[in-house]
């Protein structure tokens, strides 16, 4: 369970800070955004000023979380400002690796201490202070830190924490779900969280553009290994009609994994920055995090991701396919 000593050490690091910058990973999901928002209550409790930064836009189905939250987005034009400002602590939340935050991670200054809070056990402990625990989500870890500090949790923070919990557990389907996870959920419901409303906002509020996107994805679907491996590919042109920030993976993966024979799913996408991303999901005992790590990525046993600048979409697909064959 939570370590009182680690929480005390975290507080000592925070108290040395005049201003902190809170970051999370590229292509932010519910756990990334939820943990960022939730951590602000700790900063508020200790009267520490902060700002929140992301590299990529907030997904379409999570924007309800940020209606009353100011999140800034990294722009290369901000480099001079970032290199000449008073931030003395940078907090990485839900980042299995330092480079997961994107280009903004390249502008951490020598005098800035790094706090690294995460639930990915592959995390290389890149911070000056590291709190990495094997939990269902980073939101769960942040929740128990807040509880240890005896900080009251308002509705808005409870909602952010609940979103991180249900999205990173696949609605409590994954193996990292523990009694602690369900205890957290119960206590958040007692804070007034509306589980039905949140579920509708996340899973039943897709833009109309997702229907042709689904059609396009299915048209590229490849099945291999006796229908146990499914691969979808999207070019920049395919994604041009996609609503900005719409996270199609939370729609497409459940469809594929609902098929009995499919054990691994891969979605590849060309990105505007010239990279190609790969998201991987699995069931049974197949560790897709190990596959992603081969290409500099990471994640969990059944949910992971990676990206490349060195390969085209077609070449990257071939490399991932070859690596997956080792898992069968």
Steps between C-alpha positions, in 0.01 A plus 500: 500500500601864510826585675475777759874551470480550122211743536699696759799507265278622216370783718855607586585520131186702430561742786834596345312618191388850418326397178440155352418389146273196474544286187372174360553292190425557133156394378364552852239257628269508799769398745741765374250786514328375813824471697619844383179665613492305827859590588410870497311452826826397667671813368208712619515339844864605541452840332730416209434668167484279191416473135396204288653419162429243232650440157181368336138608519256359753297216345150586384329277756698640796457872443226519762779457758683814389211745466614684814868410485773693321731268307767652281629324191865492405597712202859519371456878500485482882857370530657833602235553764536146634877543529472827689228447756472424868377141502725308739318163507357294214254224587462209258176308547423167331818516289668161464800678349624858510464544124131406514410865563614595149718792399438701815706243688809623317479834679535388860766728645793392717367675810153343474438197718289220352224319688397177327168342606384199304349151508697346211745256654727532196562862603880561509471733804626808317401749769682663789206363696320189373175354627418203277256237624334204331142626506205507262569859398700807590172649617474226760849580628422874512171424675668314784763774532219753539333277758824458694533879513140522626404751231124533442403398146247724322269375228713624210812320625301187583368498143850535351628215716206277410551562129865396528405189692229370266684580178832344601330188634280460192193545720651264762582224251880485529720292726636800693159554660520422872277540806680834547374612159141417586536664842619817329203487260256456787646794692490721191134414449446614858657833393215541254652360183228416245620172351223474242551854372878455476460171316270664246735795448801273443353205314177619342581849371704438187480755217313391189836487319587179680265297280688555169823462700380159616417410141848607392665303780311185415596538134869485600454215749751217464460170681798273561597195703172315456302820567671562835687817391310803369670806349340827385690782328412866449681746276493877552244521222279244675507709817447837333124489564542391862380747763799666664591301809261211443661189648377225272695227677251483786234419238693271266687278746189372683344409166800290398560345841135397521582242234580169668798403288681836512772516764707799384381823334720767345395843374761692301467869413697755307540820703529863396845526658641238264488210743303177477334379819398148597249418772485139614244310705481135597316245705602175663869495595658691211725783620474783246714730719803285413419542131467877536827522694688361199405822319569736791147497638340328796186465704319212662479128431173539308519865388808667358624734231801622305590730212772547242653766278725254319237291323209554266159371599546190286851425629401556862210262455738234369742547792222478759348199327836320511545582866150379586575163340746438784214529749297218347 
